[in-house]
Amino acid sequence: MKAASAHNQHGTDHLVETAGRLKEDVRELTGAVRDASQEVYKAGREKVVQFQKTASKRIADNPIQSVLIAAGFGFVAGFLLRRR
């Protein structure tokens, strides 16, 4: 009976140790995912800001062309939506 109890205690200790390692692994992975997602967000934000600056400069450099392009898109969108 003592042998079974000792065996069960060893199994429990092993399970607790494994759970502790698993918890630490999950904590590390969570940190890595958080860091990676922050980098992706930062890169995406930088691209959007750069696109915004480029678009603003092109609109300022070619205001008539920009208005005509916007009107063209509006006309096409209105035409497509009206056909439904």
Secondary structure, 3 states (H helix, E strand, C coil): CHHHHHHHHHHHHHHHHHHHHHHHHHHHHHHHHHHHHHHHHHHHHHHHHHHHHHHHHHHHHCHHHHHHHHHHHHHHHHHHHHCC
